[in-house]
């Protein structure tokens, strides 16, 4: 269950923060900051969940590129 959440939530966070700030780099930076804070607090301690977070953040970053391009039209 936590693995599925790790695959979905970071991508959605990148898209949300990108939508709010209109900048995909800021959206990704804010998402990474939240993920690092959760790692430091000890909420995630499995390697496969951390890798799922990284993959999901990357997918969100790539999709945000398309989304920002549509904003600027």
SVG drawing of the C-alpha trace seen along z (x, -y; Angstrom):
<svg xmlns="http://www.w3.org/2000/svg" viewBox="-2 -32 19 34">
<polyline fill="none" stroke="black" stroke-width="0.4" points="0.0,0.0 2.8,-2.5 4.6,-1.6 1.6,-2.6 1.3,-5.9 5.0,-6.5 4.4,-6.0 1.5,-8.5 1.9,-11.3 5.3,-12.8 4.1,-13.1 0.9,-14.9 2.9,-17.2 5.2,-18.2 2.2,-19.0 0.4,-20.9 3.4,-23.0 4.1,-23.6 0.6,-24.8 0.8,-27.2 4.2,-28.6 4.1,-28.3 7.7,-27.0 8.5,-23.3 11.9,-23.7 10.4,-25.3 7.6,-22.7 10.2,-19.9 12.4,-21.6 9.5,-21.9 8.5,-18.3 12.1,-17.1 12.3,-19.3 9.1,-17.6 10.5,-14.1 13.8,-14.8 12.0,-16.1 10.0,-12.9 13.1,-10.8 14.8,-12.7 11.8,-12.3 11.9,-8.6 8.6,-8.1 10.3,-6.3 13.0,-3.8 12.6,-1.2 14.9,-1.6 12.2,-0.5 9.9,-3.3 12.6,-5.9 13.3,-4.7 9.5,-4.9 9.6,-8.5 12.5,-9.3 10.8,-7.7 7.5,-9.5 9.2,-12.8 11.0,-12.4 7.7,-11.5 6.0,-14.5 8.9,-16.8 8.6,-15.5 4.9,-15.9 5.1,-19.4 7.3,-20.4 4.2,-19.7 1.9,-21.4 4.1,-24.6 4.3,-24.7 0.5,-24.8 0.4,-27.6 2.6,-29.8 0.4,-29.5"/>
</svg>
